[in-house]
Structures are given as structure tokens and as C-alpha cells.
Amino acid sequence: TDCPASPDERRTDPWLSFAADGDLYLAGVPGQRGDVFAITSVRVERLPRGAREWGIATTADQGPAFNDKEALVADPRRPGVAFVAYTREAAAGWVARTDDGGATWTAPVRAAPGTQSRPALGLVPVVLDDGTVLVVYGDPARGRFRAVRSRDDGATWSAPRVIGGDRPLNEPGDGAGGTLRTTASNPQVGAHGRRVAVAWADVRAKAIRMVVSGDRGRTWRSRRVVTVRGTGTAKPFLPAVAVDRRGVIGVTYHLLLPGRGRRVDVWFAHSHDGGRTWRRARVLGPMSLATAPRAGSSRFLGDYTGLAATGRGFVAALVATGTLAPEGRSDVRVALLRP
């Protein structure tokens, strides 16, 4: 696939979601380079269950605008219904909906207020068990994370609510005088039933922070949970979170190790009590950042990774580099994680 198919020169931010009937949706923001920002559209393809070929890509937002970092969720109960959320012009967050498997899309609705001085970034939508659509996003100008909710299929949205964060976020140093771009303002979300977990990297505290809601995002636990303990000066980044049908919360994250060797591990943590206590295990590494790709002057392994719950545990799509990336400067490795 062209991820999704497009005549444009630029491809970025692929996002996948399985639907209730087993169809698979793929969203992206292909486009052209611009003077300051890229000029992109929001495109979606669908792979019917059992099919070997992707369908025709359709457009949820044609632009012309800088549409950035979309995320898509298919409704887990209603086949053909899906929502795509994204940031337009590095400012507000927008959401569009399809009711016919991606053939057509509603006019985008502004769900998260934002300006170029205070943008809403890294939007991630989830559909909860009662049909509520919840969108979580970062407010990097304030170092906070916010959530909005819709009870009418995205037609209208609640006022934003602060759910976590209380200080500006920064990027970790790579141990050699440079930085490691990780887009710390992007939250990651996992949900099942009534439970929703939101995680982000707090580089200053050398921790993965998390807030958990047990009532579909109406209220959030004020005590933030640290999943990284006893790591000294190691800095975690790139968290991913998922919740399985038993309510177990799983989190994967990369960990930048101290010293000038620029080494990285990947860890998996899981909690059976809603995030109060955690068990951890290393699943990948150590690996060297010496050959990792660059974004400008910064090392760059990506803005997000993937984690999904299954009937037997979790499946993670993790970024590897160094000797663990035989195909390129960075590769994706898939791991089955069983608590």
C-alpha cells in the first residue's frame, strides 16, 4: 500500500484500527512539502476481512492545509463506523466520521480548541462500550493533557478537561550533546469497557506517567502512577498503552540508558490493579543509537509505537535500531507479551 494510496510525495503517520466485523482501516496524512509546513490531506483505506487487496483510498479532509498526526478508531460495536482525529494548521483538533466503511466522511468538526501558540497535538480517539467517543490530546504550551467527549457520534463535543500534566515537557538528551526527538506531548491511550488509561513520558521526572478512569472518562484518578522505578538517570520515552478484557493495563516504553554510549532498552510493564502496582520486564535491547535516523539534529525513532491487547496478552510493534535493525537505520519488531 502507499499508506494510504496517493499521488503525493510525502507519506507519514500510518495508523491502523480493526473494525467490529474484522475489516482493517489504515489512515495517513500524505502531502507535499511546503515553505513552512507540509500541505497534507487526511486519507483512509479499508481492507475487508479476508481480502488480499486494499480498497480505494478516500479523503476525510482534503485541505489544502497542514493536517498533522491523525489517529483513527473503528467503532468496536458498529461495523462501518469509524472516527479520524487530527490537528489542522498546528492549531485546533478536528474529527470526521464515516458510517459506510470509509466510502464517505462527514464534514470535520472542531473537537479540541487550539491556536498556533497553544496547539492541540497528538489527538487519539477511542470509542467506549456505551458509544461515547473520547479524544485525548496534548497541550504542550502548558505541559498538560486534556480530554473531550462526545455522546452524539462526534457532532458536538464537551469542553476540554485537564486530565494530567503540570509542567512543560522536554526531549531527552541522547548522551552525546544532542537531543532525542520523541514528541513528548503525544499522549497514548488504551481502553476496554469502562476503563481508560492515558500515558505519557515525563522526561524531567524520568518516568512514564499515567492517569486512569474507571467511568468512561468522566473522572480521572488524580494520583499519577510512575511505571519506571529504580532506573537512576535512565530516561523513558515512546510509551504505548493498552487495556485487555480483564482490565489488565499494559505499557511498553523505550528507555535511554545513562552514559555516553547512547544505548536504549525497551521494557514492558503491566498492572492488574488499575495502575497501583506494576511488574516490569525488558523485552528488547540494549541497542545503540549511533546509527539511528535523524530529524534535523536530533536522533529519531518515531513519534509513537503500537500496543494492542489480545486474548492471550499484548502484541507490541516496537522500534529497533543498531544491530537489531538489519533492514535499515530503524526497523519495526513485533513481540507477543504475556503477563
Buried (B, 14 or more C-beta within 10 A) or exposed (E): EBBBBBEBEBBBBBBBBBBBEEBBBBBBBBBBEEEEBBBBBBBBBBBBEEEEEBBEBBBBBEBEBBBBBBBBBBBBEBBBBBBBBBBBBBBBBBBBBBBEBBEEBBEBBBBBBBEEEEBBBBBBBBBBEEBBBBBBBBBBBBBBBBBBBBEEBBEEBBEBBEBBBEEEBBBBBBBEEBBBBBBBBBBBBBBBBBBBBBBBBBBBBBBBBBBBBBEBBEEBBEEBBBBBEEBEEBBBBBBBBBBBEEBBBBBBBBBBBEEEEBBBBBBBBBBBEBBEEBEBEEBBBBBBBEBBBEBEEBBBBBBBBBBBBEEEBBBBBBBBBBEBBEEEEBEBBEBEBEB
